[in-house]
């Protein structure tokens, strides 16, 4: 695969670790974890990989201001603010809704990282992002607009490269029957799908939706995976039928924590000393554990959970966790 020009500020390769105590507790599949929560940049997470590619393009275009958006506790926005600070860009974050009474979790970190926060209130977040971009253009601040989640073919290319990183770490050892991970805006899902087809074609790339209906997620990921493969000069195209996804564990909805998420967070923390969050990784990890318990993921499988980060958001849910 022919990778685009990219910067280098993520801590790569991220650790690849077995989870022996959890695997023994469940008595099922052998579980491993890829620690993309350890990518650096103010708490780490999967978006740091994407930002190496996105901010490289911003530099090439001689942008001065980075604009992106997300939910109030967006991990993408926090990592974008950190990457912008690292690279000397001004950063504007468009967050959904209204400001909270007190800044906690990622909102606090956004502020510490020097980002300017614009709240969408009752307006469309995407419309406010576009209006903010036009305003910055008019004042000569040369904006570079990053889509929500960093999910375009440039950002997704970083996760095709991540599969090659994993293959290099394995050094010919046994691979994995499945990758499991949280999926929402689709960039990580698309990149892993392309990378696995190129490097680990026997591995199922199973994204657990945290918000989107199954048909919407598969359609979005297939389109983005095809665009990513084209960028990487790989002869692949994808239809929704080619995309592996599960939307059974969305629970009460996006950013809503239920009993499954709460139990999952506590179990992984107590058995392996690893933190997942209620919004993304807690939902996906809980879904994977349920499939292992139900033997949908078989006892003889070696499965990899791709940890996309999110730990800083835990502090915004303190009253629901303890």
C-alpha positions in Angstrom: 0.0 0.0 0.0 1.2 3.5 -0.9 0.8 5.6 2.2 0.3 9.4 2.0 2.8 11.8 3.6 2.3 11.9 7.4 3.8 13.4 10.5 5.2 11.4 13.4 4.0 12.3 16.9 2.1 9.1 17.9 3.8 6.6 20.2 4.1 3.7 17.8 4.0 0.8 17.7 1.4 0.7 20.4 1.6 -2.3 22.8 0.1 -5.7 22.0 -0.8 -7.5 25.2 -2.6 -10.7 26.2 -5.4 -10.5 28.8 -4.8 -13.8 30.6 -6.8 -13.2 33.7 -9.9 -12.1 31.8 -9.6 -14.9 29.3 -9.4 -17.4 32.2 -12.3 -15.9 34.0 -14.5 -16.3 30.9 -13.2 -19.7 30.0 -13.6 -19.0 26.3 -11.6 -17.4 23.5 -8.0 -16.2 24.1 -8.3 -12.4 24.3 -5.6 -9.9 23.3 -5.6 -6.1 23.2 -4.0 -3.5 21.0 -3.3 -0.5 23.1 -4.2 2.5 20.9 -5.2 4.2 24.1 -1.4 4.6 24.5 -0.7 6.7 21.4 0.3 9.8 23.4 -1.1 13.3 23.0 -3.0 14.2 26.2 -4.5 10.8 27.0 -4.0 9.0 23.7 -6.5 7.3 21.5 -7.1 6.2 18.0 -7.5 9.7 16.5 -3.8 10.4 17.1 -3.0 8.0 14.2 -5.4 9.8 11.9 -4.2 13.2 12.9 -0.6 12.4 11.8 -2.0 12.2 8.2 -4.7 14.9 8.5 -2.3 17.6 9.9 0.3 16.7 7.4 -2.2 17.7 4.7 -3.0 20.8 6.7 0.7 21.8 6.7 1.0 21.1 3.0 -2.0 23.4 2.4 -0.4 26.1 4.6 -3.4 26.2 7.0 -3.3 28.2 10.2 -6.4 27.1 12.0 -7.7 23.6 12.5 -11.5 23.2 12.8 -13.4 20.0 13.8 -16.4 19.0 15.9 -17.9 16.3 18.0 -20.0 15.5 21.1 -19.2 17.4 24.3 -16.9 14.5 25.6 -15.4 13.9 22.2 -12.1 12.1 22.3 -11.4 13.2 18.7 -11.7 16.8 19.7 -9.4 16.4 22.6 -6.7 14.7 20.5 -7.2 17.3 17.7 -6.6 20.1 20.2 -3.4 18.3 21.5 -2.1 17.7 17.9 -2.8 21.2 16.9 -0.9 22.5 19.9 2.0 20.2 19.1 2.1 21.4 15.5 1.5 25.1 16.2 -2.0 25.4 14.8 -4.8 27.4 16.2 -7.7 25.1 17.0 -11.5 25.6 17.1 -13.8 22.8 18.3 -17.5 22.9 17.5 -19.2 20.9 20.3 -22.8 19.7 20.2 -25.4 21.4 22.4 -24.8 23.8 25.3 -21.9 24.3 27.7 -22.1 22.4 31.0 -22.1 24.1 34.4 -18.6 22.7 35.1 -15.9 21.6 32.6 -15.0 17.9 33.3 -13.3 15.1 31.4 -12.4 16.0 27.8 -14.0 19.5 27.9 -11.6 20.4 30.7 -8.7 19.0 28.6 -9.8 20.8 25.5 -9.6 24.1 27.5 -6.2 23.2 28.9 -4.9 22.5 25.4 -5.8 26.0 24.3 -8.7 25.1 22.0 -11.4 27.7 21.3 -14.8 26.0 21.9 -17.9 26.9 19.9 -21.2 25.4 21.1 -23.8 24.5 18.5 -26.8 25.0 20.8 -29.9 24.2 18.8 -28.2 24.4 15.4 -26.8 21.6 13.3 -23.2 20.9 14.4 -22.1 20.4 10.8 -23.7 23.7 9.8 -21.9 25.5 12.6 -18.6 23.9 11.6 -19.1 25.1 8.1 -20.1 28.6 9.2 -17.0 28.8 11.5 -14.8 27.7 8.6 -16.3 30.5 6.3 -15.8 33.0 9.1 -12.1 32.0 9.5 -11.6 32.2 5.7 -13.0 35.8 5.7 -10.5 36.9 8.4 -7.5 35.3 6.7 -6.9 32.5 9.2 -6.7 29.8 6.5 -8.8 27.0 8.1 -8.4 23.3 7.6 -11.7 21.5 8.3 -11.4 18.0 9.7 -14.6 15.9 9.5 -16.2 14.5 12.7 -14.1 11.6 13.9 -11.3 12.4 11.4 -13.2 10.0 9.2 -12.2 10.5 5.6 -9.9 8.5 3.4 -6.8 10.4 4.7 -7.6 9.6 8.3 -8.7 6.1 7.5 -5.4 5.4 5.7 -3.7 5.5 9.1 -5.6 2.4 10.2 -4.7 0.5 7.1 -1.1 1.2 8.1 -1.9 0.1 11.7 -2.7 -3.4 10.5 0.7 -3.6 8.9 2.2 -2.4 12.2 0.3 -5.3 13.9 1.6 -7.8 11.4 5.1 -6.6 12.0 4.6 -7.1 15.8 3.4 -10.6 15.3 6.5 -11.5 13.3 5.0 -14.6 11.8 3.3 -15.8 15.0 -0.4 -16.8 15.0 -2.7 -14.0 14.0 -6.2 -13.3 15.2 -9.6 -14.7 14.0 -11.2 -11.3 14.6 -10.5 -7.7 15.4 -13.2 -6.2 17.7 -13.5 -2.4 18.3 -15.9 0.5 18.7 -17.3 1.9 15.5 -19.2 5.2 14.9 -18.0 7.7 12.3 -16.4 4.7 10.4 -12.8 5.9 9.8 -11.1 3.3 12.0 -13.5 0.6 10.8 -12.8 1.4 7.1 -9.0 1.6 7.6 -8.9 -1.7 9.5 -11.0 -3.3 6.8 -8.7 -2.2 4.0 -5.6 -3.1 6.0 -6.8 -6.5 6.9 -7.8 -7.3 3.3 -4.3 -6.4 2.2 -2.3 -8.0 5.1 -4.4 -10.3 7.2 -7.2 -11.5 4.8 -8.3 -14.3 7.1 -9.2 -11.9 9.9 -12.8 -10.7 10.5 -12.9 -6.9 11.1 -15.9 -6.7 13.5 -17.0 -3.2 14.5 -19.5 -2.7 17.3 -21.7 0.3 16.6 -22.1 2.8 19.5 -24.7 4.8 17.7 -25.5 4.1 14.1 -28.1 1.5 12.8 -26.4 -1.5 11.2 -27.4 -0.7 7.6 -26.2 2.9 7.9 -22.9 2.0 9.5 -22.2 -0.7 6.9 -23.0 1.6 4.0 -20.8 4.4 5.4 -17.9 2.1 6.1 -18.1 0.4 2.7 -18.0 3.7 0.9 -15.1 5.0 3.0 -13.1 1.8 2.7 -13.4 1.9 -1.1 -12.2 5.5 -1.1 -9.3 4.6 1.3 -8.2 1.7 -0.9 -8.2 4.0 -3.9 -6.0 6.5 -2.0 -3.6 3.7 -1.1 -3.5 2.4 -4.7 -5.0 -0.9 -3.7 -7.3 -2.7 -6.1 -10.2 -3.2 -3.6 -13.8 -2.1 -3.6 -16.3 -2.8 -0.9 -20.1 -3.1 -0.6 -22.1 -3.1 2.7 -22.2 -6.9 2.5 -18.4 -7.0 2.8 -18.5 -5.1 6.1 -18.7 -6.9 9.4 -20.5 -5.0 12.1 -22.8 -5.5 15.1 -25.4 -3.0 16.4 -26.8 -5.1 19.2 -24.9 -3.4 22.0 -25.8 0.3 21.5 -27.9 0.0 24.7 -29.7 3.2 25.8 -28.0 5.2 23.1 -24.9 7.2 22.3 -23.0 8.2 25.4 -25.6 6.6 27.7 -24.2 4.2 30.2 -26.2 1.1 31.3 -25.5 -1.9 33.4 -23.5 -3.8 30.7 -21.1 -0.8 30.2 -20.7 -0.4 34.0 -20.0 -4.0 34.6 -17.5 -4.2 31.7 -15.6 -1.1 32.9 -15.3 -2.6 36.4 -14.4 -6.1 35.2 -11.5 -5.1 32.9 -10.2 -2.6 35.4 -10.1 -5.1 38.3 -8.8 -8.1 36.3 -6.3 -6.4 34.0 -5.7 -2.8 35.2 -7.0 -1.4 31.9 -9.6 1.3 31.6 -12.4 1.5 29.0 -15.0 4.3 28.7 -18.8 4.2 28.7 -19.3 5.8 25.3 -17.1 3.8 22.9 -14.8 1.1 24.2 -17.0 0.0 27.1 -19.9 -0.7 24.8 -17.7 -2.6 22.3 -15.7 -4.6 24.8 -19.0 -5.5 26.6 -20.4 -6.7 23.3 -17.3 -8.8 22.6 -17.5 -10.4 26.0 -21.2 -11.2 25.5 -20.4 -12.9 22.2 -17.6 -14.9 23.9 -20.0 -16.0 26.7 -22.6 -17.1 24.2 -19.9 -19.0 22.2 -20.6 -16.9 19.1 -16.8 -16.2 19.4 -15.6 -19.7 19.9 -13.3 -21.1 22.6 -10.6 -22.0 20.1 -10.4 -18.4 18.8 -7.7 -15.9 19.4 -9.4 -12.5 19.3 -8.0 -9.0 19.4 -9.7 -6.0 20.9 -8.4 -2.8 19.3 -8.6 -0.3 22.2 -9.4 3.1 20.7 -9.0 5.1 23.9 -11.5 7.3 25.8 -10.2 7.0 29.3 -10.5 10.8 30.1 -14.2 10.7 29.5 -14.6 8.4 32.6 -14.4 11.4 34.9 -17.6 12.9 33.4 -19.4 9.7 34.5 -18.0 9.5 38.0 -21.5 9.6 39.7 -22.6 6.6 37.6 -19.5 4.4 38.2 -19.0 4.5 41.9 
